[in-house]
Amino acid sequence: MDDTTKKAVTQRLASAAGHIKGIERMVNDDVYCIDIIQQIQAVQAALSKVNTLMLDNHLHTCVTSAIRGDDPAERERMLQEITNVFEVTGKK
């Protein structure tokens, strides 16, 4: 992973972690449910962005290398790995 992507991912994860702590405080303080739900949605959006950054990085590094490589088994493994990630994501 290049330094720019790593920095962006790390910053987004730190921000999400801070928001989660804030949500925990909101729950403990009996804050209005909809306000908590909105904060949870914000964290989910932030994690979705992290997921997108990671997928983009993976596609442009590992997958691209496998597709350009000479090993058909490695190409198939890489493509199956991507398929499996989305299959699991869709079931949740």
TIMIFI-853753 format. One line per field, with one value per atom (N, C-alpha, C): residue in three letters; atom name; x, y, z. Coordinates in Angstrom, 3 decimals, always signed. Layout:
rest <- c(Ala,...)
atom <- c(CA,...)
X <- c(X,...)
Y <- c(Y,...)
Z <- c(Z,...)
This chain:
rest <- c(Met,Met,Met,Asp,Asp,Asp,Asp,Asp,Asp,Thr,Thr,Thr,Thr,Thr,Thr,Lys,Lys,Lys,Lys,Lys,Lys,Ala,Ala,Ala,Val,Val,Val,Thr,Thr,Thr,Gln,Gln,Gln,Arg,Arg,Arg,Leu,Leu,Leu,Ala,Ala,Ala,Ser,Ser,Ser,Ala,Ala,Ala,Ala,Ala,Ala,Gly,Gly,Gly,His,His,His,Ile,Ile,Ile,Lys,Lys,Lys,Gly,Gly,Gly,Ile,Ile,Ile,Glu,Glu,Glu,Arg,Arg,Arg,Met,Met,Met,Val,Val,Val,Asn,Asn,Asn,Asp,Asp,Asp,Asp,Asp,Asp,Val,Val,Val,Tyr,Tyr,Tyr,Cys,Cys,Cys,Ile,Ile,Ile,Asp,Asp,Asp,Ile,Ile,Ile,Ile,Ile,Ile,Gln,Gln,Gln,Gln,Gln,Gln,Ile,Ile,Ile,Gln,Gln,Gln,Ala,Ala,Ala,Val,Val,Val,Gln,Gln,Gln,Ala,Ala,Ala,Ala,Ala,Ala,Leu,Leu,Leu,Ser,Ser,Ser,Lys,Lys,Lys,Val,Val,Val,Asn,Asn,Asn,Thr,Thr,Thr,Leu,Leu,Leu,Met,Met,Met,Leu,Leu,Leu,Asp,Asp,Asp,Asn,Asn,Asn,His,His,His,Leu,Leu,Leu,His,His,His,Thr,Thr,Thr,Cys,Cys,Cys,Val,Val,Val,Thr,Thr,Thr,Ser,Ser,Ser,Ala,Ala,Ala,Ile,Ile,Ile,Arg,Arg,Arg,Gly,Gly,Gly,Asp,Asp,Asp,Asp,Asp,Asp,Pro,Pro,Pro,Ala,Ala,Ala,Glu,Glu,Glu,Arg,Arg,Arg,Glu,Glu,Glu,Arg,Arg,Arg,Met,Met,Met,Leu,Leu,Leu,Gln,Gln,Gln,Glu,Glu,Glu,Ile,Ile,Ile,Thr,Thr,Thr,Asn,Asn,Asn,Val,Val,Val,Phe,Phe,Phe,Glu,Glu,Glu,Val,Val,Val,Thr,Thr,Thr,Gly,Gly,Gly,Lys,Lys,Lys,Lys,Lys,Lys)
atom <- c(N,CA,C,N,CA,C,N,CA,C,N,CA,C,N,CA,C,N,CA,C,N,CA,C,N,CA,C,N,CA,C,N,CA,C,N,CA,C,N,CA,C,N,CA,C,N,CA,C,N,CA,C,N,CA,C,N,CA,C,N,CA,C,N,CA,C,N,CA,C,N,CA,C,N,CA,C,N,CA,C,N,CA,C,N,CA,C,N,CA,C,N,CA,C,N,CA,C,N,CA,C,N,CA,C,N,CA,C,N,CA,C,N,CA,C,N,CA,C,N,CA,C,N,CA,C,N,CA,C,N,CA,C,N,CA,C,N,CA,C,N,CA,C,N,CA,C,N,CA,C,N,CA,C,N,CA,C,N,CA,C,N,CA,C,N,CA,C,N,CA,C,N,CA,C,N,CA,C,N,CA,C,N,CA,C,N,CA,C,N,CA,C,N,CA,C,N,CA,C,N,CA,C,N,CA,C,N,CA,C,N,CA,C,N,CA,C,N,CA,C,N,CA,C,N,CA,C,N,CA,C,N,CA,C,N,CA,C,N,CA,C,N,CA,C,N,CA,C,N,CA,C,N,CA,C,N,CA,C,N,CA,C,N,CA,C,N,CA,C,N,CA,C,N,CA,C,N,CA,C,N,CA,C,N,CA,C,N,CA,C,N,CA,C,N,CA,C,N,CA,C,N,CA,C,N,CA,C,N,CA,C,N,CA,C,N,CA,C,N,CA,C)
X <- c(+0.858,+0.000,+0.906,+0.580,+1.406,+1.126,+2.052,+1.973,+0.726,+0.311,-0.868,-2.127,-2.273,-3.444,-3.399,-2.232,-2.095,-2.466,-2.020,-2.333,-3.842,-4.449,-5.890,-6.689,-6.325,-7.022,-6.843,-5.630,-5.348,-6.129,-6.161,-6.896,-8.394,-8.938,-10.364,-10.703,-9.840,-10.079,-10.004,-9.056,-8.943,-10.182,-10.660,-11.858,-13.068,-13.199,-14.310,-14.243,-13.039,-12.879,-13.312,-12.952,-13.376,-14.885,-15.494,-16.947,-17.624,-17.048,-17.625,-17.577,-16.474,-16.392,-17.468,-17.675,-18.711,-20.095,-20.333,-21.622,-21.820,-20.763,-20.832,-21.231,-20.630,-20.997,-22.454,-22.885,-24.272,-25.239,-24.919,-25.771,-25.803,-24.632,-24.554,-25.277,-25.330,-25.994,-27.465,-27.978,-29.384,-29.781,-28.902,-29.195,-30.314,-31.068,-32.194,-31.761,-32.561,-32.217,-31.856,-32.625,-32.369,-31.010,-30.623,-29.297,-28.197,-28.403,-27.425,-27.383,-28.557,-28.629,-27.909,-28.076,-27.400,-25.881,-25.403,-23.965,-23.466,-24.269,-23.906,-23.826,-24.776,-24.756,-23.516,-23.100,-21.887,-20.660,-20.595,-19.472,-19.516,-20.694,-20.810,-20.359,-20.706,-20.275,-18.756,-18.177,-16.719,-16.035,-16.568,-15.988,-16.194,-17.293,-17.526,-16.470,-16.111,-15.072,-13.721,-13.429,-12.198,-12.203,-13.341,-13.475,-13.193,-13.718,-13.499,-12.022,-11.384,-9.952,-9.127,-9.460,-8.726,-8.950,-10.191,-10.482,-9.754,-9.795,-9.095,-7.606,-7.026,-5.612,-5.344,-6.174,-5.991,-6.095,-7.085,-7.267,-6.078,-5.532,-4.429,-3.063,-2.994,-1.699,-1.774,-2.311,-2.312,-3.035,-4.234,-5.018,-4.372,-3.947,-3.291,-2.044,-1.248,-0.039,-0.401,-1.445,-1.846,-2.349,-3.117,-3.664,-2.555,-1.572,-0.451,+0.564,+0.492,+1.460,+1.231,+2.151,+2.125,+1.437,+0.995,+0.420,-1.107,-1.712,-3.174,-3.876,-3.260,-3.866,-3.914,-2.870,-2.835,-3.877,-4.038,-5.079,-6.454,-6.717,-8.014,-8.231,-7.182,-7.285,-7.640,-6.984,-7.215,-8.644,-9.111,-10.475,-11.507,-11.243,-12.156,-12.186,-11.049,-10.962,-11.868,-11.832,-12.689,-14.158,-14.486,-15.861,-16.327,-15.473,-15.835,-16.090,-15.301,-15.495,-16.877,-17.268,-18.575,-19.708,-19.469,-20.487,-20.772,-19.726,-19.876,-20.524,-20.103,-20.664,-22.161,-22.568,-23.974,-24.845,-24.279,-25.042,-25.263,-24.519,-24.618,-25.807)
Y <- c(-1.170,+0.000,+1.235,+2.190,+3.393,+4.271,+5.171,+5.993,+6.882,+7.392,+8.262,+7.491,+6.298,+5.470,+5.056,+4.640,+4.213,+5.350,+6.552,+7.706,+7.988,+7.941,+8.202,+7.159,+5.893,+4.818,+4.964,+5.211,+5.353,+6.516,+7.646,+8.805,+8.518,+7.877,+7.559,+6.567,+5.598,+4.631,+5.301,+6.195,+6.920,+7.774,+8.412,+9.225,+8.364,+7.221,+6.307,+5.806,+5.488,+5.022,+6.100,+7.340,+8.450,+8.607,+8.460,+8.554,+7.422,+6.242,+5.104,+5.358,+5.905,+6.260,+7.294,+8.250,+9.252,+8.632,+7.648,+6.951,+6.215,+5.605,+4.911,+5.886,+7.076,+8.090,+8.513,+8.660,+9.046,+8.014,+6.734,+5.664,+5.746,+5.896,+5.982,+7.210,+8.282,+9.520,+9.562,+8.450,+8.358,+9.436,+9.671,+10.643,+10.079,+10.965,+10.606,+9.570,+8.524,+7.378,+7.781,+8.669,+9.069,+9.748,+10.513,+11.144,+10.084,+9.042,+7.948,+7.221,+6.949,+6.261,+7.064,+8.367,+9.210,+9.131,+9.058,+8.929,+7.556,+6.536,+5.190,+5.170,+5.814,+5.885,+6.624,+7.647,+8.386,+7.483,+6.670,+5.738,+4.690,+4.190,+3.208,+3.802,+5.048,+5.714,+5.861,+6.210,+6.350,+5.007,+3.932,+2.610,+2.143,+2.515,+2.197,+2.866,+4.093,+4.795,+4.094,+3.639,+2.887,+1.616,+0.951,-0.259,+0.032,+1.131,+1.522,+1.804,+2.516,+2.803,+1.515,+0.595,-0.665,-1.506,-1.563,-2.325,-1.735,-0.415,+0.246,-0.076,-0.003,-0.323,-1.777,-2.680,-4.113,-4.385,-3.766,-3.971,-3.445,-2.311,-1.701,-2.280,-3.131,-3.734,-5.245,-5.916,-7.388,-8.003,-7.533,-8.122,-7.834,-6.599,-6.244,-7.087,-7.279,-8.109,-9.544,-10.072,-11.459,-11.607,-10.637,-10.710,-10.591,-9.756,-9.583,-10.714,-11.494,-12.567,-13.769,-14.694,-15.886,-17.082,-16.940,-18.072,-18.032,-18.904,-18.892,-19.247,-20.091,-20.453,-19.244,-18.428,-17.215,-16.211,-16.075,-15.185,-15.631,-16.915,-17.449,-17.276,-17.515,-17.355,-15.912,-14.977,-13.563,-13.167,-13.614,-13.297,-13.940,-15.169,-15.847,-15.136,-14.642,-13.903,-12.669,-11.935,-10.749,-11.165,-12.202,-12.695,-13.091,-13.789,-14.233,-13.058,-12.011,-10.843,-10.244,-10.119,-9.516,-10.476,-11.757,-12.747,-12.702,-12.640,-12.545,-11.227,-10.120,-8.815,-8.781,-9.413,-9.419,-10.222,-11.183,-12.042,-11.432,-10.380,-9.796,-8.925)
Z <- c(+0.000,+0.000,+0.000,-0.856,-0.906,+0.320,+0.595,+1.804,+1.833,+0.692,+0.634,+1.024,+0.467,+0.801,+2.254,+2.722,+4.119,+5.063,+4.751,+5.596,+5.590,+4.415,+4.309,+5.082,+4.943,+5.645,+7.154,+7.576,+9.001,+9.613,+8.922,+9.423,+9.505,+8.500,+8.505,+9.612,+9.839,+10.915,+12.286,+12.461,+13.731,+13.969,+12.920,+13.025,+13.383,+12.709,+12.996,+14.439,+14.899,+16.278,+17.265,+16.993,+17.848,+17.859,+16.675,+16.597,+17.374,+17.318,+18.050,+19.549,+20.022,+21.452,+21.794,+20.879,+21.087,+21.136,+20.287,+20.289,+21.610,+22.079,+23.374,+24.480,+24.466,+25.471,+25.306,+24.061,+23.800,+24.377,+24.179,+24.719,+26.242,+26.841,+28.306,+28.855,+28.065,+28.479,+28.074,+27.547,+27.136,+26.129,+25.166,+24.109,+23.238,+22.618,+21.756,+20.713,+20.553,+19.690,+18.263,+17.671,+16.286,+16.159,+17.156,+17.127,+17.148,+17.919,+17.975,+16.638,+16.090,+14.799,+13.717,+13.728,+12.729,+12.876,+14.100,+14.316,+13.865,+14.103,+13.642,+12.122,+11.467,+10.003,+9.504,+10.214,+9.831,+9.928,+10.976,+11.124,+10.017,+9.704,+8.632,+7.299,+7.045,+5.811,+5.786,+6.931,+7.008,+6.751,+7.325,+7.119,+5.678,+5.090,+3.680,+2.798,+3.129,+2.383,+2.561,+3.771,+4.017,+3.169,+3.136,+2.339,+0.865,+0.365,-1.023,-1.289,-0.387,-0.536,-0.559,+0.340,+0.410,-0.844,-1.320,-2.526,-3.725,-3.853,-4.949,-4.912,-3.741,-3.588,-3.987,-3.516,-3.807,-5.311,-5.940,-7.380,-8.181,-7.743,-8.481,-8.146,-7.149,-6.797,-6.961,-5.988,-5.969,-7.163,-7.440,-8.527,-9.876,-10.069,-11.330,-11.554,-10.518,-10.642,-11.001,-10.368,-10.651,-12.080,-12.549,-13.909,-14.948,-14.672,-15.606,-15.517,-14.445,-14.225,-15.118,-15.017,-15.864,-15.221,-13.980,-13.254,-13.310,-14.139,-14.265,-12.944,-12.140,-10.843,-9.919,-9.947,-9.116,-9.599,-10.888,-11.438,-10.955,-11.072,-10.663,-9.157,-8.373,-6.921,-6.562,-7.215,-6.953,-7.324,-8.478,-8.903,-7.975,-7.553,-6.628,-5.278,-4.852,-3.595,-3.626,-4.720,-4.873,-4.866,-5.611,-5.645,-4.253,-3.509,-2.156,-1.220,-1.328,-0.466,-0.692,-1.954,-2.235,-1.922,-2.040,-1.692,-0.191,+0.627,+2.080,+2.466,+1.833,+2.120,+1.834,+0.754,+0.381,+1.318,+2.032,+2.940,+4.310,+4.638,+5.978,+6.135)
